[in-house]
């Protein structure tokens, strides 16, 4: 009630968080956004003008609605806000920039391909509603939590190389995946991959994998990368190769 003194409200909140171990799941503050430099802003405008074939004059909302594809790699971009009204965008590539906050992409519901490699992204929650995504590139970002991807069931290609991942459970229902890259992470449990029966390419190099049994039923696999998982034994590899005779397994010397 509004009559409760402010101090007492704070007390209640403290008591509540002490008694609820799930308090750490509270949404973190969105990352601070650094405004784009004049050069980055100019690069975005130039890419939009090129996409709509309008080298000069005012860019109208009608112009923005024509943009389907935007390549913006290596442009020193830190703020994606100028893209937030390009509702028809289907393919966006912004690799090698300085992006921390994906909120401006949250309403770009037509996106099918999104490439975000080599940025400073840790929070994927703005991607949760982009359910048309088929290709998503997230390599070389400080990502630890994949939960926002759990509903992206149209994904066919997902790159998670060089992140800080250990838990693959959010990927459990992404059974349309054909190509999954998770190398150079901290993954030990592969059981969330057991239902990914359409996988053809799986790259798991440089993780902490000890058990390959979850992969035994992935009969479509053609290439499997397992180098840099020192706990795997030759017996485990032989058993997997027998279960997947058509799969080329890339592995260094095992014990």
Secondary structure, DSSP 8 states (H G I E B T S, - for coil): -TTS-HHHHHHHHHHHHHH-GGGGGS-----------HHHHHHHHHHHHHHHT--SS---HHHHTT--EEE-TTS-----GGGTT-TT--EEE-TTS-----GGGTT-TT--EEE--SS-----GGGTT-TT--EEE--SS-----GGGTT-TT--EEE-TTS-----GGGTT-TT-SEEE--SS-----GGGTT-TT--EEE--SS-----GGGTT-TT--EEE-TT-TT--HHHHHHHHHHTTT-EEE-----
